[in-house]
Amino acid sequence: MSDKLQNSAQSVLTPSENAFAVSPDDNEPLASVPKYLYVGFGGAVTLRALDASDDVVFENVPSGGYIYVRATHVRATGTTATSIVACA
């Protein structure tokens, strides 16, 4: 398969090269730190940002919405949104 971007350097502005399903968990970190999260079915998302010491809650995230935060954790407690995908 041809990849016209294969010689481009990765940055926060380039398209994601990996995506994985997120299973909210109160203890386990995400497999890798993504550029952003995609929310399939809306609700609240409780997460810990990369350089934060406390969790934050994104309320009323719409279905098909994005959260542009580099998160280390997506917590089960407080998260009502589902079908979350991390894009790294």
Buried (B, 14 or more C-beta within 10 A) or exposed (E): EEEEEEEEEEEEEEEBEEEEEBEBBEEEEBEEEBBBBBBEEBBBBBBBBEEBEEBBBBEEBEEEBBBEBBBBBBBEEBBBBBEBBBBB
